[in-house]
Amino acid sequence: MEYTFSDRVQTLKPSAIREIFKYAADPSVVSLSAGNPSPEAFPTEAVQEISARLMKDHAIDALQYSVTEGYAPLRAHLKDYMKENHQIGKDFDDLVITAGAQQVMDLTTKSLCNEGDVIICEAPSFIGSLNSFRSYQVRLHGVPMEEDGMDMAALEQALKDEPRARFIYTIPNFQNPSGITMSLQKRKKLYELAKQYGVMILEDNPYGDLRFEGEYIPSIKSFDEDGIVIYAGTFSKVLAPGMRVGYAIAPSPVIQKIVVCKQGADVHTNIWAQIVAYEFMTQYDFNAHLSMLRDLYRKKAHYCMDLMDQYLVPNKITYSPIQGGLFLWCRLPDGVDMLDFCKQAVLRKVCVVPGNAFLTDENEPCQCFRINFSTPTDEQLEKGIRILGELAKEIL
């Protein structure tokens, strides 16, 4: 039979990262490509204890259908927690629990965008979000990144040039893939530009709790007085990505539409996982857990950057130091074929992610690739980065 697919998915390509995972599954391959939390980061004993109590005392609550908006105690606690700790949430806001932050990107686009509308994105940006946007046949307009976030002059020009722009997508903290953190000055400027041009902001913050150095910078949503910011949060990087629990905080009319769209997508997020997240936040020392994660990733990040200084920088591969998150963005010298470099690395049993996978236009020139340091062991990091350095030395 000849299969005919919808226009929406006809031109979609598989995620480059998911395709690389096929190679990374080989135990002989050093994977520097995944964005997974460290195996040491999971509170497995706590999750086991919570799950055992839940199945013993409240099994039906975890196994029965529930409301689309999410587990009521978790929603209430998150509203209070985010307001108290991050000044997020005004009287006009509401909160919905989603299947990870990725679903926030999907449901926001589904709720706000028509075919041919424009989403303004950082360039580079997270491939999962870009593919989600593309599935709704919108047009992506990339804005170059500077050391402290989006180029604001380029952003304003994009807003002038794109009357069909519906929202600006940003990852302001330890951006995936670049590791860049947007300055407070630029966060305020982005907000003012969005307000001026009548577009919304989708603020994706999966890595904000993983700052291990430097000063905390308030979220864009924290100074939203006009109801123009949708905030996406998640438990994936601070509890467990396999649980698929995220949340959106946004003006109530937006949340209401997201809820309707979610009902048609999956009815509701896994209730067992929501209850586990709630119990972990309220019955265990959540702040101590976050502190442990920061210590863990501080150590791993510095070890990785030391290795890069030893093996990559002498061979003309540069990178930007980070203060949090899970990724380092590496740049090859001009004249080196980045895609060929990544292919040659795979042949030597090392996986990294080609930088063009994160661009709004994958055909644009790119000299960068992404490294993840959270998943590999120290031994794997040393081996993988050493091989990358040897490859660069041969090419140069």
C-alpha positions in Angstrom: 0.0 0.0 0.0 1.2 3.5 -0.7 0.9 5.7 2.4 -0.1 9.3 2.2 0.7 11.4 5.2 -0.7 14.7 6.4 0.9 18.0 5.3 1.8 18.7 8.9 4.2 15.7 9.1 5.2 15.3 5.5 8.4 17.3 5.8 9.3 16.5 9.4 12.6 14.8 10.0 13.5 12.6 13.0 15.2 14.3 15.9 19.0 14.3 15.2 19.6 13.6 18.9 17.2 10.6 18.9 18.9 9.3 15.7 22.3 9.6 17.4 21.0 7.7 20.4 20.9 4.6 18.1 24.7 4.8 17.9 25.1 5.8 21.5 23.2 2.6 22.6 26.3 0.6 21.7 28.1 0.1 25.0 31.4 0.6 23.3 30.5 4.1 22.2 31.2 7.1 24.5 28.0 9.2 24.3 28.6 12.9 24.8 25.3 13.5 23.0 22.6 12.8 25.5 20.9 15.4 27.6 20.1 13.0 30.4 20.6 13.7 34.1 23.4 11.9 35.8 22.6 8.4 37.1 23.7 9.7 40.5 21.0 12.4 40.5 18.0 10.2 40.9 16.4 9.9 44.4 15.6 6.2 43.8 15.1 5.3 47.4 12.6 8.1 48.0 10.6 7.2 44.9 10.5 3.6 46.0 9.2 4.6 49.4 6.6 6.9 48.1 5.4 4.4 45.5 5.2 1.6 48.1 3.1 3.8 50.4 0.9 5.0 47.6 0.2 1.4 46.3 -0.5 0.3 49.8 -2.8 3.2 51.0 -4.1 5.0 48.0 -3.7 2.8 45.0 -7.0 3.7 43.3 -6.1 7.4 43.5 -2.9 6.6 41.4 -4.6 4.2 39.0 -7.9 5.9 38.3 -8.7 8.6 35.7 -8.2 12.1 37.0 -8.7 15.7 35.9 -6.9 17.2 33.0 -5.6 20.2 35.0 -3.5 17.9 37.2 -3.4 16.4 40.7 -4.9 19.2 42.8 -2.5 19.0 45.8 0.5 19.3 43.4 -1.0 22.2 41.5 -1.7 24.1 44.8 1.8 23.4 46.1 3.5 24.4 42.9 1.6 27.7 42.8 2.7 28.5 46.3 6.2 27.3 45.8 6.8 29.2 42.6 5.3 32.4 44.0 7.3 32.2 47.3 10.6 31.1 45.8 10.6 32.7 42.3 7.9 35.4 42.4 6.1 33.7 39.6 2.3 33.7 39.4 -0.1 36.7 39.5 -3.8 36.8 40.3 -4.6 36.4 36.5 -2.4 33.3 36.2 -3.3 29.6 36.5 -1.3 26.3 36.3 -1.7 23.1 34.5 0.4 19.9 34.9 1.8 18.5 31.6 3.6 15.5 30.3 7.0 17.1 30.7 7.9 20.6 29.6 8.0 19.4 26.0 4.2 19.2 26.0 4.0 22.8 27.0 5.7 23.7 23.7 3.3 21.5 21.8 0.1 22.7 23.5 1.1 26.4 23.4 1.7 26.2 19.7 -1.5 24.2 19.2 -3.4 26.8 21.2 -1.9 30.0 19.7 -0.7 29.4 16.2 -2.3 28.9 12.8 -0.5 27.5 9.7 1.8 30.2 8.4 2.2 32.0 11.7 5.7 32.8 12.9 7.5 31.8 16.1 10.6 33.8 16.9 13.3 31.5 18.4 16.9 31.8 19.7 19.4 30.5 17.2 20.6 28.0 18.1 17.7 26.5 20.2 16.4 23.2 21.6 15.7 20.8 18.8 12.7 19.2 20.6 10.9 22.5 20.7 11.8 23.4 17.2 10.4 20.2 15.8 7.3 20.6 17.9 6.8 24.1 16.4 7.4 22.8 12.9 4.7 20.1 13.2 2.1 22.9 13.2 3.4 24.3 9.9 4.6 27.6 11.4 7.6 29.5 10.2 10.6 29.8 12.5 12.6 33.0 12.6 15.9 32.6 14.3 17.6 35.4 16.3 21.3 35.1 16.8 22.7 34.6 20.3 25.3 36.8 22.0 27.3 36.0 25.1 24.4 37.4 27.3 21.4 36.1 25.4 19.5 37.1 22.3 20.7 39.9 20.1 18.0 42.5 21.0 18.5 44.6 17.9 18.0 41.5 15.8 15.0 40.6 17.9 13.4 44.0 17.4 14.0 43.8 13.6 12.4 40.3 13.6 9.3 41.7 15.3 9.1 44.5 12.8 9.6 42.1 9.9 7.2 39.4 11.1 3.6 40.8 11.6 2.4 37.2 12.0 4.7 36.5 15.0 2.7 34.8 17.7 5.3 34.3 20.4 9.0 34.5 21.3 10.6 31.2 22.5 13.5 31.5 24.9 15.5 29.4 27.3 17.0 32.1 29.4 19.0 29.9 31.9 21.9 27.8 30.6 20.4 27.5 27.2 20.3 24.3 25.4 22.5 23.9 23.4 24.7 27.0 23.9 24.8 27.1 27.7 24.3 30.9 27.6 22.3 32.7 30.3 20.4 35.8 29.4 21.3 38.9 31.4 18.7 40.6 33.5 18.9 43.7 31.3 18.1 41.6 28.2 15.2 39.8 30.0 13.6 43.1 30.7 14.2 44.4 27.2 12.7 41.2 25.7 9.6 41.7 27.8 9.3 45.3 26.8 9.7 44.4 23.1 7.1 41.6 23.3 4.7 44.0 25.0 5.3 46.7 22.4 4.7 44.5 19.5 1.8 42.5 21.0 3.4 39.0 21.0 3.6 36.5 23.9 6.7 35.0 25.4 7.2 31.3 26.0 9.8 31.0 28.7 11.3 27.5 29.0 13.2 26.9 32.2 14.3 23.3 32.6 17.8 24.1 33.9 17.1 27.1 36.2 17.5 25.0 39.4 20.9 23.7 38.3 22.9 26.9 38.8 26.0 25.9 40.5 27.9 29.2 40.3 27.1 32.9 39.9 24.2 35.0 40.9 20.5 34.0 40.5 18.7 36.1 37.8 14.9 36.5 38.1 12.7 34.8 35.5 11.0 36.9 32.8 7.7 35.6 34.1 8.4 37.2 37.5 7.9 40.6 36.1 4.9 39.8 33.9 2.3 42.4 34.8 0.5 42.3 31.5 -0.3 38.6 31.1 2.0 38.0 28.1 4.4 35.3 29.5 3.9 31.5 29.5 6.3 29.8 31.8 7.3 26.1 31.3 8.7 24.2 34.2 9.6 20.6 34.7 10.7 17.9 37.1 12.7 16.1 34.4 16.1 17.6 35.4 15.5 17.7 39.2 13.6 14.5 39.8 13.3 12.1 36.9 12.7 12.6 33.2 11.0 9.2 32.8 8.1 10.4 35.0 7.2 13.0 32.4 5.9 15.6 34.8 6.1 19.3 33.8 3.8 22.3 34.2 2.8 25.6 32.6 2.0 28.8 34.4 0.2 31.3 32.2 -2.8 33.7 32.1 -6.0 31.8 32.9 -7.5 32.1 29.4 -4.4 30.6 27.9 -4.4 27.7 30.4 -8.0 27.1 29.7 -7.3 26.6 26.0 -4.2 24.4 26.8 -6.4 22.2 29.0 -8.9 21.7 26.2 -6.1 20.8 23.8 -4.5 18.4 26.4 -7.9 16.6 26.8 -7.7 15.6 23.2 -4.0 14.7 23.4 -3.7 12.5 26.5 -6.6 13.2 28.9 -4.2 13.9 31.8 -0.6 13.5 32.9 0.4 10.2 34.7 -1.3 10.6 38.1 1.1 8.2 39.9 4.0 10.3 38.7 2.3 13.5 39.8 1.6 12.2 43.3 5.3 11.0 43.6 6.4 14.5 42.6 4.1 16.1 45.2 5.1 13.8 48.0 8.8 14.3 47.2 8.4 18.1 47.3 6.4 18.1 50.5 7.6 15.1 52.6 11.3 15.1 51.7 14.0 17.8 51.8 13.6 19.2 48.3 16.0 22.0 48.8 18.7 19.6 50.1 18.1 17.5 47.0 18.6 20.5 44.7 21.8 21.4 46.6 23.1 17.9 46.0 22.4 18.2 42.3 24.2 21.5 42.1 27.3 20.0 43.9 27.2 17.0 41.5 27.0 19.1 38.3 29.5 21.6 39.6 32.1 18.8 39.9 31.2 17.2 36.6 31.2 20.5 34.7 34.5 21.6 36.0 36.1 18.2 35.3 34.7 18.4 31.7 36.0 21.9 31.2 39.4 20.9 32.6 39.5 18.1 30.1 38.6 20.4 27.3 41.3 22.8 28.3 43.7 19.9 28.1 42.6 18.2 24.9 40.5 20.5 22.8 41.6 24.1 23.3 45.3 23.3 22.3 43.8 21.9 19.1 41.8 25.0 18.4 38.4 23.8 19.5 37.0 26.6 21.7 34.1 26.7 24.2 32.2 29.1 26.5 32.5 28.3 30.2 29.1 27.8 32.0 27.7 28.4 35.4 24.9 25.8 35.3 22.9 23.4 33.2 24.1 20.3 31.4 25.8 21.3 28.2 28.9 22.9 26.6 28.9 24.4 23.2 32.1 23.8 21.2 33.3 25.7 18.1 35.6 24.2 15.5 38.0 26.5 13.5 36.7 28.0 10.3 37.4 25.8 7.4 36.8 22.5 9.3 33.8 20.6 8.1 31.7 20.3 11.3 29.4 17.5 10.0 32.3 15.5 8.8 34.1 16.0 12.1 31.0 14.6 13.9 30.8 11.6 11.6 34.5 10.9 12.0 34.0 11.1 15.8 31.2 8.4 15.6 33.6 6.2 13.6 35.9 6.5 16.6 33.1 5.6 18.9 32.4 9.1 20.3 29.0 10.7 19.8 28.4 14.5 19.9 25.4 16.4 18.5 26.1 18.5 15.3 25.3 22.1 15.9 23.1 22.6 12.8 20.5 20.3 14.4 19.7 23.2 16.7 19.2 25.9 14.0 15.9 27.1 12.7 17.4 26.5 9.3 19.5 23.3 9.4 21.1 24.2 6.1 22.8 27.3 7.5 26.6 27.1 8.0 27.6 26.0 11.5 30.9 25.3 13.1 29.6 24.1 16.5 28.7 20.9 18.2 27.2 20.1 21.6 28.7 18.1 24.4 26.8 16.8 27.4 28.8 16.1 30.6 26.1 15.0 33.0 25.5 11.5 31.7 29.0 10.0 31.1 31.2 8.7 33.9 34.5 10.6 34.5 36.3 7.8 32.7 34.0 8.1 29.7 34.4 11.9 29.6 38.2 11.6 29.7 38.2 9.0 26.9 35.7 10.8 24.7 37.2 14.3 24.9 40.7 12.9 24.4 39.6 11.2 21.2 37.9 14.4 20.0 41.2 16.2 20.6 43.2 13.6 18.7 40.7 13.8 15.8 41.0 17.6 15.7 44.8 17.4 15.8 44.7 15.1 12.8 42.3 17.3 10.8 44.3 20.5 11.5 
